[in-house]
Structure formats: structure tokens, C-alpha cells
Amino acid sequence: MAVLAQLTDDVVVHTFEITPPQMTIGRNPNCDIQITESSVSATHAIITQMPNRHFPQFMETYLQDQDSTNGTFVNEQPVIGRQRLHNNDVIRFAWHRFKFFDNLEAELEKTTHILQD
């Protein structure tokens, strides 16, 4: 199961389970993960899940910025295009920090090496 945990001062204040095939993140009330703050765009980013090409029983999670005003960042690097998320990545939507947890990827990392595209 993949989870996006909202952080305040490095403390988890809320968690969102990532559900396939995709979820929207933004200020708009219709977004799956709503962040009601003016620095976040109406539809700020999209998270997509799809089966791993080599191990279809495992899901891969991708993040894509939707031309937001204040940007989307993974580990403080700007997201350009579609970016794969990995367990323990820190994501920032404008000034709001989240941490990505994927317990299945974490278990798989203990025993195998995942091939990167």
C-alpha cells in the first residue's frame, strides 16, 4: 500500500492512501487530496499508479506537476514531466511537505533490485 503523509514540522499530521489509477492534488474541492491554501494551484499535481512492467504484482507510483504556479518538488528537485516516486521520498507542493511511503516497495527492496526505466 502506498501512502502520502502530510508533514508539519516533520510530524505526520494526516495520511492519504494512494488509490489507482490516479489521484489529483490541489486547492479545488474536487481534488482527491485537497490543500486549502492559496500557494497551491487549483489542480496542482496528479499521482498515477500502474503495474511494474517486470513485476506486475507491484504498483509503481508517478507524480506529475500540472503547470502549477509554485511548483512540485521531489527531494527538493523540481518535477519535470512524469517522475517515479520511491519509498521515503519527500514531496513538496508549493510550501506544503509530504512524505511518500510504499511498504510493498520497501519489502521488495530488502530482497531484490528494482530495474529503473
Secondary structure as a PSIPRED ss2 file (coil, helix, strand):
# PSIPRED VFORMAT (PSIPRED V4.0)

   1 M C   1.000  0.000  0.000
   2 A E   0.000  0.000  1.000
   3 V E   0.000  0.000  1.000
   4 L E   0.000  0.000  1.000
   5 A E   0.000  0.000  1.000
   6 Q E   0.000  0.000  1.000
   7 L E   0.000  0.000  1.000
   8 T E   0.000  0.000  1.000
   9 D C   1.000  0.000  0.000
  10 D C   1.000  0.000  0.000
  11 V E   0.000  0.000  1.000
  12 V E   0.000  0.000  1.000
  13 V E   0.000  0.000  1.000
  14 H E   0.000  0.000  1.000
  15 T E   0.000  0.000  1.000
  16 F E   0.000  0.000  1.000
  17 E E   0.000  0.000  1.000
  18 I C   1.000  0.000  0.000
  19 T C   1.000  0.000  0.000
  20 P C   1.000  0.000  0.000
  21 P C   1.000  0.000  0.000
  22 Q E   0.000  0.000  1.000
  23 M E   0.000  0.000  1.000
  24 T E   0.000  0.000  1.000
  25 I E   0.000  0.000  1.000
  26 G E   0.000  0.000  1.000
  27 R C   1.000  0.000  0.000
  28 N C   1.000  0.000  0.000
  29 P C   1.000  0.000  0.000
  30 N C   1.000  0.000  0.000
  31 C C   1.000  0.000  0.000
  32 D C   1.000  0.000  0.000
  33 I E   0.000  0.000  1.000
  34 Q E   0.000  0.000  1.000
  35 I C   1.000  0.000  0.000
  36 T C   1.000  0.000  0.000
  37 E C   1.000  0.000  0.000
  38 S C   1.000  0.000  0.000
  39 S C   1.000  0.000  0.000
  40 V C   1.000  0.000  0.000
  41 S C   1.000  0.000  0.000
  42 A C   1.000  0.000  0.000
  43 T C   1.000  0.000  0.000
  44 H C   1.000  0.000  0.000
  45 A E   0.000  0.000  1.000
  46 I E   0.000  0.000  1.000
  47 I E   0.000  0.000  1.000
  48 T E   0.000  0.000  1.000
  49 Q E   0.000  0.000  1.000
  50 M E   0.000  0.000  1.000
  51 P E   0.000  0.000  1.000
  52 N C   1.000  0.000  0.000
  53 R C   1.000  0.000  0.000
  54 H C   1.000  0.000  0.000
  55 F C   1.000  0.000  0.000
  56 P C   1.000  0.000  0.000
  57 Q C   1.000  0.000  0.000
  58 F C   1.000  0.000  0.000
  59 M E   0.000  0.000  1.000
  60 E E   0.000  0.000  1.000
  61 T E   0.000  0.000  1.000
  62 Y E   0.000  0.000  1.000
  63 L E   0.000  0.000  1.000
  64 Q E   0.000  0.000  1.000
  65 D E   0.000  0.000  1.000
  66 Q C   1.000  0.000  0.000
  67 D C   1.000  0.000  0.000
  68 S C   1.000  0.000  0.000
  69 T C   1.000  0.000  0.000
  70 N C   1.000  0.000  0.000
  71 G C   1.000  0.000  0.000
  72 T E   0.000  0.000  1.000
  73 F E   0.000  0.000  1.000
  74 V E   0.000  0.000  1.000
  75 N C   1.000  0.000  0.000
  76 E C   1.000  0.000  0.000
  77 Q E   0.000  0.000  1.000
  78 P E   0.000  0.000  1.000
  79 V C   1.000  0.000  0.000
  80 I C   1.000  0.000  0.000
  81 G C   1.000  0.000  0.000
  82 R E   0.000  0.000  1.000
  83 Q E   0.000  0.000  1.000
  84 R E   0.000  0.000  1.000
  85 L E   0.000  0.000  1.000
  86 H C   1.000  0.000  0.000
  87 N C   1.000  0.000  0.000
  88 N C   1.000  0.000  0.000
  89 D C   1.000  0.000  0.000
  90 V E   0.000  0.000  1.000
  91 I E   0.000  0.000  1.000
  92 R E   0.000  0.000  1.000
  93 F E   0.000  0.000  1.000
  94 A C   1.000  0.000  0.000
  95 W C   1.000  0.000  0.000
  96 H E   0.000  0.000  1.000
  97 R E   0.000  0.000  1.000
  98 F E   0.000  0.000  1.000
  99 K E   0.000  0.000  1.000
 100 F E   0.000  0.000  1.000
 101 F E   0.000  0.000  1.000
 102 D E   0.000  0.000  1.000
 103 N H   0.000  1.000  0.000
 104 L H   0.000  1.000  0.000
 105 E H   0.000  1.000  0.000
 106 A H   0.000  1.000  0.000
 107 E H   0.000  1.000  0.000
 108 L H   0.000  1.000  0.000
 109 E H   0.000  1.000  0.000
 110 K H   0.000  1.000  0.000
 111 T H   0.000  1.000  0.000
 112 T C   1.000  0.000  0.000
 113 H C   1.000  0.000  0.000
 114 I C   1.000  0.000  0.000
 115 L C   1.000  0.000  0.000
 116 Q C   1.000  0.000  0.000
 117 D C   1.000  0.000  0.000
